[in-house]
Amino acid sequence: MPEKTAKLSMFSLILYNLTGGRIQMNDAQDPVGLFALTTTGRKSGQPRTVSLIYIKSGSAYAVAATNAGRDKHPGWYFNLLSNPQVMVRIKKQHFKAVAETADPAQRKQLWEQLVEAAPMFARYERTTSREIPMVLLRPVE
């Protein structure tokens, strides 16, 4: 029997943000969930944190640089291109990770998995003229 994929909605993300991440239904082992990603500002050098929906890909976490379907990549994506060393927080667990943009074959597979887990992402691809990058975050010790 195939494993049922958890579904996330915009409500899940809003609730996560409104509660500062205190109300969160997932943990680091779940195949899909919400986390806080902290990058280093490429111009300011200051920490910048954003809440994102992720899917697991092996030991890595994959996120989409959707910017809600706008025609420009989100600021956090440019930050990690400048400095791929990031911090991830899932509930009370914090860990360092290294970010890399998925290659075209990986991107296609990850995007399909993400849309299955969070159908709201399908709309973003239709509203932008750019290809939305998928980013892999690989935990490091």
C-alpha positions in Angstrom: 0.0 0.0 0.0 1.5 3.4 -1.0 2.3 5.8 1.8 -0.2 8.6 2.2 1.4 12.1 1.7 0.6 14.7 4.3 -1.0 17.8 2.8 -0.2 21.3 3.9 -2.2 24.4 3.2 -1.6 28.2 3.4 -3.5 28.0 6.7 -0.7 25.8 8.1 1.9 28.4 7.1 -0.1 31.3 8.5 -0.7 29.5 11.8 3.0 28.7 12.0 4.0 32.3 11.5 1.3 33.8 13.8 2.5 31.6 16.7 6.2 32.1 16.0 6.5 28.4 15.2 5.0 27.2 18.5 2.1 25.5 16.8 3.6 23.1 14.4 2.3 19.7 13.5 5.5 18.2 12.1 9.0 17.3 13.3 12.3 16.7 11.5 11.5 13.1 10.5 8.3 13.9 8.7 8.3 13.8 4.9 6.7 17.3 4.6 6.4 20.2 7.0 7.3 23.7 8.0 10.6 25.2 9.2 12.5 28.4 9.8 15.4 29.0 7.4 18.0 31.5 8.4 20.4 32.8 5.8 23.0 35.6 5.9 22.0 38.8 4.1 24.2 39.2 1.1 24.4 43.0 1.5 23.9 43.5 5.2 25.7 40.4 6.6 22.8 40.1 9.1 20.8 36.9 9.8 17.6 36.8 7.8 14.9 34.2 8.8 11.9 33.1 6.7 9.3 30.3 7.3 9.0 27.8 4.5 7.3 24.5 3.6 9.7 21.7 2.9 9.7 18.2 1.7 12.3 15.6 2.6 14.6 14.2 -0.1 16.7 11.5 1.5 18.6 13.2 4.3 18.1 16.6 2.7 15.2 19.1 2.9 13.9 20.6 -0.3 12.2 24.0 -0.6 10.9 26.1 -3.5 12.0 29.7 -4.2 8.5 30.6 -5.3 8.2 34.2 -3.9 4.5 33.6 -4.1 4.6 33.4 -7.9 6.3 36.7 -8.5 8.7 37.1 -11.5 11.7 37.7 -9.2 13.4 35.2 -6.9 12.9 35.7 -3.2 15.6 37.5 -1.2 16.5 34.4 0.8 17.4 32.6 -2.4 19.9 35.3 -3.4 21.3 35.2 0.1 22.0 31.5 0.0 23.6 31.9 -3.5 26.0 34.3 -1.9 26.5 32.1 1.2 25.1 28.6 1.1 25.8 28.1 4.9 22.3 28.2 6.5 20.6 27.4 9.8 17.3 25.4 10.0 14.9 25.2 12.9 12.2 22.6 13.2 10.3 23.0 16.5 13.2 23.1 19.1 15.7 21.3 16.8 18.3 23.6 15.2 21.0 22.4 12.7 23.4 23.8 10.2 22.9 23.0 6.5 24.5 23.7 3.1 22.2 24.9 0.4 22.4 24.0 -3.3 20.1 24.6 -6.2 18.7 21.3 -7.6 19.7 20.3 -11.1 16.9 20.2 -13.8 16.1 16.5 -13.3 16.0 16.8 -9.5 14.0 20.0 -9.7 11.3 18.3 -11.8 10.9 15.4 -9.4 11.0 17.6 -6.3 8.5 20.1 -7.7 6.0 17.3 -8.4 6.5 16.0 -4.8 6.0 19.5 -3.4 2.8 20.2 -5.4 1.4 16.8 -4.2 2.1 17.7 -0.6 1.1 21.4 -0.8 -1.2 21.9 -3.9 -1.2 25.7 -3.5 2.3 25.7 -5.1 0.8 24.7 -8.5 -0.7 28.2 -8.8 2.7 29.9 -8.3 4.2 28.1 -11.3 1.3 29.3 -13.5 1.6 33.0 -12.4 5.3 33.5 -13.1 7.4 33.5 -16.3 10.5 32.2 -14.5 11.4 28.7 -13.6 11.0 28.4 -9.8 14.2 26.9 -8.3 14.1 24.0 -5.9 16.8 24.2 -3.2 18.3 21.2 -1.4 19.4 21.9 2.2 21.8 19.2 3.4 22.4 19.0 7.1 26.1 19.2 8.2 27.7 18.5 11.6 
